[in-house]
């Protein structure tokens, strides 16, 4: 699904030099590369503060801890997402409130958000799914109307651009109260291990996030908050400093692959290619199609027989997962989400394809879904 080896070899000299510099310094925790990366990412995003952490799941949890939510507070998010989004809500003894998504963009439905708000609601967590941004301006209007925080789960859309209705262009993850992301190796901006970050324009919130992510310390051995131990190690920061320089190029390459697939699959009656929302650029963390009138598992198996990987993101919606069962959410509660879980299929997409590889994948897929 992702060719990290070829990508590494293309930037090997720079990455190896960055790693060697850290090894020589022996500053493996909180070395200078960490602050440098935070500053560089903040400049790229056009935001005041970036606070790095150990992974994207921690980023979500730290955001909710720093915002001071209490057990029983409600947080709205989509049922069509990776489990981490709801997991941290439940771990903090908050109440996950799951809602429906848009059938075309796969992102949270603003109308469904508004319908789910109660006096206990504290926050909305839109997930920028597969590299495409949720309708964030509509979400922000709802949040402002009801006095709610917005925590952007930007793990899949780092680098995406949003064109606001006033004509301004901003980066995904920078509009809400706080943005979070993951640097898992397969992400568009991925390190060579685990990593994550939070970003905000709120100076006081940034200060609180730094305290919470460092054992709740306001100074060494002085703990004013309940915190966690979550940090990006120096080696990963050094690698990310190199890869950040290539992020826009990576997005361009991924869009090129998506364009190739779109053209190849044009006219296939039983395949819907990804819909691109008009208000943002799509950075294609995944290239996810919807299949109609064909057996998805059979398609996957036949692709695998031809040496072509594929993935299902996500086969079971959160509201039907055993860990998140709730009397409010029976099967059929979210028909769009449930249909997506039965019909979506993600094809390989990355930055290192050769033309003949893409042609083989596209031709094989077409043959299988048309037979």
N, C-alpha and C positions, 0 to 999 in steps of 0.2 A: 504493500500500500504506500510506503514511503521509502525512498532510496537515500538513507542517511550516509551510507558509505561513500557514494559518488559525490554527494554534497560536501562531505568532509574533505575529500581529496581535492576539491576545487579551491578550498580555502585553507588547506593543510598548513602551508607555511606560516600564515598569520595565526592560526589557532595554536599550532605547536609552540610558536614564539611566546604567545600569551600564557600558555600553560607553564612553559619553562621559566618565565619571569616570576610566576607565583611560587613554583617549586624552589627557585633560588632564594626568594624572600622568606620562605617558610611561614608567611602570614596566611594560614589556611582559613582562619575564621576572622571575619570583619577586616580583611586586608583592604588596601586602597582601591583595588579593582571593584569592590562592592559599591563604594560611594561614587566612583567614576561611572559605573553602569547606571546607578539610580539617577545621576545627573544627566547622563546621555539620553536615557529613556524619557525623562521628564522633558528635555528639550525637544525630542522627536514628537512626543505626544502634545506638546504645547500646554503643559500643566505644571502647577507649582511644585508639587511634592510626589515623589515615588518612593515607596517603602518596600524593599524586597523582603521575601520570606521563603520558607522551605518548599512550598508547593501551592498550587491553586486552591486546593481545598482549605488549607490553613488561611489563605487570603480571605476567603468568604467568612470563615469563622472569626478571624480577627476583626474584620469589619463589623460584624454583628456585636462582638464583645465591646469594641471601642464605642459603638453607638449606644451602648447601655441598655439593650433589651433585657426584659425580665421574663422568667418562666410564665408561660401562658400567652405572651404577646404573639400576635399573628403576623406571619410573613407570607406574602403571595408570590408564587412562582408557577412555572408551567409544569404540567405533568409529562410533557415530551421533552426530556432532558436527561443528562447523565445524573446518576444518583447523588453525586457530591453536592449538588445545589440544594437538595432537600435534606441531605444527611446532616449538614452542619446546623440547620434549623432545629432538627430533632435532638441532636446532641446537646444543644444549649437549652433544652426543655422549652423551646418555643413551639409554636403550632404551625406546621406547614399547611398553607391553604393552596391547593392545586387548582389550576384553571386551564382552559382550552387554548389552542394555538391557531394561528392563521394557516389554512391548508396549503397555501402557495409558498410563503416564506419560511414556514415551520417555526416562527417566532411567536411569542406570547401575544394574545389577542387583547388589545386595550379595552374593548367593550367587556370582555370577560373579567378583566381586572376590576373595573368599576363596579360590576355586579357583585363581586366577592368581598368588597370592603365592609368592615364592621367597626364598631367603636374600639375593638381590640387590635385592629390592624396598625402595624408600625412601619412596614416597609414593603417594597416591591422589588423582586429580583428578576429582571428580564435577562434571558440568556440570548446572546448574539450567536445564533445557531449556524453551524457549518461554515462560518465566515461571513455571515450576513447579519446586519444590525437589526434589532427589533425597532418598531416604530417609536423611537425614543422621545421624540417631541410630544407625541400624543400621551405617552406614559408620564412624562414630566408634568404635563398639564393636569393630569389626574392626581399626581402626587402633590402638586402645589395646592390644588383645590381641597385636598383632604389632610394636608399637613403631614405627608409621609416621606420617608427617605427612599431613595432609589439606589440600590446596589447593583451595578452593572456586572454581570458575569461575562467577562470579555475573553475567556480562555480560548475561544475559537475564532476571534475576529481581530486580533492585534494587528494594527496597521490599516484597518478599513477606514475610509473617509466618509463622513456624513455631510451632506449639504443641507443646511437649515433653511427654513422658509424665508429668513431674512437675507439669504445669499451667502452667509458665512460658511466656511468649511472647517470642520473640527474632526478630531480622531475619535473613533469608537472607544468607549470607556471613560470619556472625559466630561460627560454632560451630567451624570447623576451625582448624588452625594459622594459616592466613592465608586471607583472601578476596581475590578480584580482580574487577575489573569494567571495563567499557568505557563511554565516554560518546559513542560514535559517534552521529551525529545522529538515527538512527532508533530508538535505544534508548529505553526508558521514561524514563530521565533522560539526555537527550542534549544535547551542546553544539552549536556551529555550526562544528565542525571535528573534529579528533581529540582524544581525551583518555582517561585511564584512572586507576585508583587501586587501591591495596592497603590492606587493613585487618586489624588484629590486636590482640589483648589482651596480647601478649608484648612488653614494653618493649624487651628486648634485640634481639629480631628486628626491631622497628620501627626501632631505631637502625641496624641492619645494612642494612635496606632503603633507608633514606635515604642511607647511604654508597654502596651499590651503584648506586643510580639517579643519583648525582651524580659520575660518573667515578671512583668508589671513594675519594673524598676524605673524610678525617676532619677536615681543615681546609684552607684554600685552599693549593693546590699541594703538599699532602701526601697521597699516594695509598697507602693501606695495603691496598686491595683492588683486584682487577680489577673495573672497573665499566662502566657504560654512561652515555650522556647521554640521559635520558628525563625530561621535565618537562611539566607542564601550564602552558600560557602564561596570562598574567594575564587576557587578554580572555575566554578560555574559562571560566576560574574565575569571573569576574564574571557571565557568562551562567548558569552552573550554580548560582550562589548564588540567582539569581532563580528558576530552574526547580525547584530543590529544594523551595521552598515549595509548589509545586503537585503534587509527586510523588504524594501520596496521592490527590489529586483525579484525577490522570491514571489511577491504578490503578482507581479507582471507575468512571470513564468507560469504560475498557477492559473491565472486568467487565460493565458494562451492555451493551456491544456483544456480548460473548460470550453473555450470557444471551439476548439477542434471537436470535442465530444458533441457540443450543441449542433454543429454543422453536420456531423456524421449521423446523428440520430434524428435529424429533421424529417418529419413525415412518418415516423414510426407511431402507429395508432395506439399501441399499448405501452408507450413510454412517455412520461412527462419529464422533460429536462428541467433543471433548476430555474426557478423564476427569480429574476434580479429586481429587487425593489428600486424604485426610481430615486429614492432619497439617499442612497449610499452606494459605495463601491463594494463589491463582493470579493473577498480575498480567498475564497474557496479552500478553507481548511479541509472540507470534504466536498466531493462532487456526488450529490445524492439525487437519484432519480426516483420517480414513483412508477411502479409497474401495475398495469391493468390487464385483467383477463389472461394472466399467465401465472404459473406456479413459481413463486419467487425462490423457494428452496431448490427447486429443480434447476432454475437458472444459475444459482450459486454453485451447485454441484457440477454442472456442466462447464462453467467458467473455470472452476478449480481443476477439472480434468484436463483443461487446456493450459494450465499453468498460470491462470489469471486469478489473483486474490480479489475478494470483495468482502464487504462488511455490512452488517445491519446495525445502524444507529437510529433507533433503539428497539429491540424486539418486544420488550414489555414496558408499558407506561408505568410511571411511578405509582399511580393510584391503584394499580393492580398488583404491585409488588407486596409480598407478604409483610415485609418490615414496615410498610406505610399504609396498610389497610386501615380504612376509616369508614364508619357507617354512612358517611355522607357520599362516598364514592363507590357506587356499584358498577359492574360492567355495563357499558353503554352510557356512562355519565359524560364521557368526553368522546363523542363519535369521531371527530376529526383526528384526535390523537390516536385513538384505537385503530383507525383505518391506516394512518401513517405507519404505525408499528407493524402492520401486516403487509405494507406495500413498498416501503422504502428500501433502496439498495445503494450502497456507496461503492463507486469504482475507484481504482487507483488514481491518485493525483499527487504529484510532487513536482520538484523543480528540476529534475535531472533526466527527463524523458528524451530518448532519441526518437525521431519521426517514425521509424519503422516499428518501434515498440507501441507507440500510440495507435498506429494504423492496425496493428495486430489485435490490440484490445478492442478497438471500436468495431472492426470487421467481425471479430468472433462474437462479440456481444450482439450485434445486429443479426447474425445468422441464428444465434440461439433464441432470441426473443421472437423471431419471425417464423421459426420452425414449429 
